[in-house]
Amino acid sequence: MTNEQLKAVKVMKTKTYHYRIVEIADWKETVLGNGGVTIIAQETDNGISIGYSVCSTLDRFCKKTGRDIAHTRLKEDPIIVNLKGVPSRDTMLALMEEGLVRQNNGTPFPMHNQY
């Protein structure tokens, strides 16, 4: 490839986020081994495409499995969010907690730290 061709190639920015359930008791935070959410966000021309994976609290959380499921959903049935640029980890968490980014069936993500 020539330099002009390389400059014309558009690189899509992609980020992977892993969120775990944190239990707070007696001023101590403990990250639980079960349950969690994995999100993959990819910048596109239409906004942000999102693939996700929700791990049940009955199952052991595994980053690789979550990433594989989220990647499959990103390619086959993405959620499109009208945002410019891939959000930071904290912004993505806030969007999920507020219910602004939801699962394909319209259900908010299970954010267990809301008391």
C-alpha positions as protocol buffer text, in pm:
chain_id: "A"
residue {
  index: 1
  type: MET
  ca { x: 0 y: 0 z: 0 }
}
residue {
  index: 2
  type: THR
  ca { x: 113 y: 351 z: -71 }
}
residue {
  index: 3
  type: ASN
  ca { x: 115 y: 628 z: 190 }
}
residue {
  index: 4
  type: GLU
  ca { x: -194 y: 784 z: 28 }
}
residue {
  index: 5
  type: GLN
  ca { x: -384 y: 456 z: 55 }
}
residue {
  index: 6
  type: LEU
  ca { x: -282 y: 415 z: 420 }
}
residue {
  index: 7
  type: LYS
  ca { x: -404 y: 767 z: 501 }
}
residue {
  index: 8
  type: ALA
  ca { x: -741 y: 686 z: 343 }
}
residue {
  index: 9
  type: VAL
  ca { x: -797 y: 380 z: 564 }
}
residue {
  index: 10
  type: LYS
  ca { x: -1039 y: 459 z: 846 }
}
residue {
  index: 11
  type: VAL
  ca { x: -961 y: 283 z: 1171 }
}
residue {
  index: 12
  type: MET
  ca { x: -1262 y: 217 z: 1390 }
}
residue {
  index: 13
  type: LYS
  ca { x: -1200 y: 267 z: 1758 }
}
residue {
  index: 14
  type: THR
  ca { x: -1314 y: -22 z: 1976 }
}
residue {
  index: 15
  type: LYS
  ca { x: -1316 y: -57 z: 2356 }
}
residue {
  index: 16
  type: THR
  ca { x: -1404 y: -346 z: 2584 }
}
residue {
  index: 17
  type: TYR
  ca { x: -1547 y: -286 z: 2930 }
}
residue {
  index: 18
  type: HIS
  ca { x: -1586 y: -547 z: 3206 }
}
residue {
  index: 19
  type: TYR
  ca { x: -1811 y: -460 z: 3501 }
}
residue {
  index: 20
  type: ARG
  ca { x: -1824 y: -677 z: 3812 }
}
residue {
  index: 21
  type: ILE
  ca { x: -2055 y: -689 z: 4111 }
}
residue {
  index: 22
  type: VAL
  ca { x: -1904 y: -525 z: 4417 }
}
residue {
  index: 23
  type: GLU
  ca { x: -2037 y: -606 z: 4762 }
}
residue {
  index: 24
  type: ILE
  ca { x: -1981 y: -346 z: 5033 }
}
residue {
  index: 25
  type: ALA
  ca { x: -1992 y: -455 z: 5396 }
}
residue {
  index: 26
  type: ASP
  ca { x: -1825 y: -311 z: 5704 }
}
residue {
  index: 27
  type: TRP
  ca { x: -1643 y: -45 z: 5498 }
}
residue {
  index: 28
  type: LYS
  ca { x: -1483 y: -315 z: 5286 }
}
residue {
  index: 29
  type: GLU
  ca { x: -1541 y: -366 z: 4913 }
}
residue {
  index: 30
  type: THR
  ca { x: -1535 y: -721 z: 4780 }
}
residue {
  index: 31
  type: VAL
  ca { x: -1552 y: -802 z: 4409 }
}
residue {
  index: 32
  type: LEU
  ca { x: -1774 y: -1107 z: 4373 }
}
residue {
  index: 33
  type: GLY
  ca { x: -1663 y: -1394 z: 4150 }
}
residue {
  index: 34
  type: ASN
  ca { x: -2010 y: -1450 z: 4005 }
}
residue {
  index: 35
  type: GLY
  ca { x: -2207 y: -1224 z: 3774 }
}
residue {
  index: 36
  type: GLY
  ca { x: -2108 y: -923 z: 3569 }
}
residue {
  index: 37
  type: VAL
  ca { x: -2148 y: -744 z: 3237 }
}
residue {
  index: 38
  type: THR
  ca { x: -1911 y: -720 z: 2939 }
}
residue {
  index: 39
  type: ILE
  ca { x: -1961 y: -444 z: 2681 }
}
residue {
  index: 40
  type: ILE
  ca { x: -1778 y: -390 z: 2352 }
}
residue {
  index: 41
  type: ALA
  ca { x: -1831 y: -45 z: 2199 }
}
residue {
  index: 42
  type: GLN
  ca { x: -1718 y: 30 z: 1845 }
}
residue {
  index: 43
  type: GLU
  ca { x: -1722 y: 368 z: 1673 }
}
residue {
  index: 44
  type: THR
  ca { x: -1913 y: 365 z: 1342 }
}
residue {
  index: 45
  type: ASP
  ca { x: -2043 y: 622 z: 1096 }
}
residue {
  index: 46
  type: ASN
  ca { x: -2390 y: 605 z: 1261 }
}
residue {
  index: 47
  type: GLY
  ca { x: -2268 y: 647 z: 1619 }
}
residue {
  index: 48
  type: ILE
  ca { x: -2159 y: 370 z: 1854 }
}
residue {
  index: 49
  type: SER
  ca { x: -2235 y: 2 z: 1798 }
}
residue {
  index: 50
  type: ILE
  ca { x: -2256 y: -200 z: 2117 }
}
residue {
  index: 51
  type: GLY
  ca { x: -2234 y: -573 z: 2180 }
}
residue {
  index: 52
  type: TYR
  ca { x: -2290 y: -703 z: 2532 }
}
residue {
  index: 53
  type: SER
  ca { x: -2286 y: -1010 z: 2750 }
}
residue {
  index: 54
  type: VAL
  ca { x: -2459 y: -1050 z: 3086 }
}
residue {
  index: 55
  type: CYS
  ca { x: -2324 y: -1315 z: 3323 }
}
residue {
  index: 56
  type: SER
  ca { x: -2575 y: -1456 z: 3570 }
}
residue {
  index: 57
  type: THR
  ca { x: -2501 y: -1431 z: 3940 }
}
residue {
  index: 58
  type: LEU
  ca { x: -2522 y: -1812 z: 3939 }
}
residue {
  index: 59
  type: ASP
  ca { x: -2229 y: -1836 z: 3695 }
}
residue {
  index: 60
  type: ARG
  ca { x: -1859 y: -1767 z: 3740 }
}
residue {
  index: 61
  type: PHE
  ca { x: -1752 y: -1446 z: 3558 }
}
residue {
  index: 62
  type: CYS
  ca { x: -1503 y: -1505 z: 3275 }
}
residue {
  index: 63
  type: LYS
  ca { x: -1366 y: -1213 z: 3071 }
}
residue {
  index: 64
  type: LYS
  ca { x: -1289 y: -1429 z: 2767 }
}
residue {
  index: 65
  type: THR
  ca { x: -1637 y: -1583 z: 2749 }
}
residue {
  index: 66
  type: GLY
  ca { x: -1800 y: -1243 z: 2802 }
}
residue {
  index: 67
  type: ARG
  ca { x: -1581 y: -1086 z: 2533 }
}
residue {
  index: 68
  type: ASP
  ca { x: -1662 y: -1367 z: 2285 }
}
residue {
  index: 69
  type: ILE
  ca { x: -2039 y: -1337 z: 2339 }
}
residue {
  index: 70
  type: ALA
  ca { x: -2028 y: -956 z: 2326 }
}
residue {
  index: 71
  type: HIS
  ca { x: -1822 y: -966 z: 2005 }
}
residue {
  index: 72
  type: THR
  ca { x: -2074 y: -1202 z: 1841 }
}
residue {
  index: 73
  type: ARG
  ca { x: -2361 y: -971 z: 1935 }
}
residue {
  index: 74
  type: LEU
  ca { x: -2165 y: -669 z: 1811 }
}
residue {
  index: 75
  type: LYS
  ca { x: -2133 y: -831 z: 1468 }
}
residue {
  index: 76
  type: GLU
  ca { x: -2476 y: -997 z: 1441 }
}
residue {
  index: 77
  type: ASP
  ca { x: -2721 y: -773 z: 1632 }
}
residue {
  index: 78
  type: PRO
  ca { x: -2559 y: -453 z: 1763 }
}
residue {
  index: 79
  type: ILE
  ca { x: -2726 y: -184 z: 1970 }
}
residue {
  index: 80
  type: ILE
  ca { x: -2676 y: 151 z: 1794 }
}
residue {
  index: 81
  type: VAL
  ca { x: -2637 y: 454 z: 2022 }
}
residue {
  index: 82
  type: ASN
  ca { x: -2623 y: 806 z: 1882 }
}
residue {
  index: 83
  type: LEU
  ca { x: -2296 y: 917 z: 2042 }
}
residue {
  index: 84
  type: LYS
  ca { x: -1989 y: 1070 z: 1887 }
}
residue {
  index: 85
  type: GLY
  ca { x: -1679 y: 882 z: 1995 }
}
residue {
  index: 86
  type: VAL
  ca { x: -1641 y: 579 z: 2218 }
}
residue {
  index: 87
  type: PRO
  ca { x: -1730 y: 675 z: 2578 }
}
residue {
  index: 88
  type: SER
  ca { x: -1497 y: 631 z: 2873 }
}
residue {
  index: 89
  type: ARG
  ca { x: -1547 y: 346 z: 3118 }
}
residue {
  index: 90
  type: ASP
  ca { x: -1718 y: 572 z: 3374 }
}
residue {
  index: 91
  type: THR
  ca { x: -1946 y: 730 z: 3112 }
}
residue {
  index: 92
  type: MET
  ca { x: -2050 y: 389 z: 2981 }
}
residue {
  index: 93
  type: LEU
  ca { x: -2128 y: 276 z: 3336 }
}
residue {
  index: 94
  type: ALA
  ca { x: -2337 y: 590 z: 3394 }
}
residue {
  index: 95
  type: LEU
  ca { x: -2529 y: 530 z: 3069 }
}
residue {
  index: 96
  type: MET
  ca { x: -2606 y: 173 z: 3178 }
}
residue {
  index: 97
  type: GLU
  ca { x: -2704 y: 274 z: 3533 }
}
residue {
  index: 98
  type: GLU
  ca { x: -2941 y: 541 z: 3403 }
}
residue {
  index: 99
  type: GLY
  ca { x: -3096 y: 294 z: 3159 }
}
residue {
  index: 100
  type: LEU
  ca { x: -2995 y: 503 z: 2856 }
}
residue {
  index: 101
  type: VAL
  ca { x: -2810 y: 204 z: 2710 }
}
residue {
  index: 102
  type: ARG
  ca { x: -3029 y: -106 z: 2733 }
}
residue {
  index: 103
  type: GLN
  ca { x: -3021 y: -465 z: 2620 }
}
residue {
  index: 104
  type: ASN
  ca { x: -3181 y: -546 z: 2281 }
}
residue {
  index: 105
  type: ASN
  ca { x: -3505 y: -653 z: 2449 }
}
residue {
  index: 106
  type: GLY
  ca { x: -3534 y: -311 z: 2619 }
}
residue {
  index: 107
  type: THR
  ca { x: -3434 y: -438 z: 2963 }
}
residue {
  index: 108
  type: PRO
  ca { x: -3181 y: -226 z: 3154 }
}
residue {
  index: 109
  type: PHE
  ca { x: -2850 y: -393 z: 3235 }
}
residue {
  index: 110
  type: PRO
  ca { x: -2845 y: -555 z: 3583 }
}
residue {
  index: 111
  type: MET
  ca { x: -2644 y: -305 z: 3784 }
}
residue {
  index: 112
  type: HIS
  ca { x: -2644 y: -464 z: 4129 }
}
residue {
  index: 113
  type: ASN
  ca { x: -2487 y: -172 z: 4313 }
}
residue {
  index: 114
  type: GLN
  ca { x: -2809 y: 29 z: 4308 }
}
residue {
  index: 115
  type: TYR
  ca { x: -2951 y: 10 z: 4661 }
}
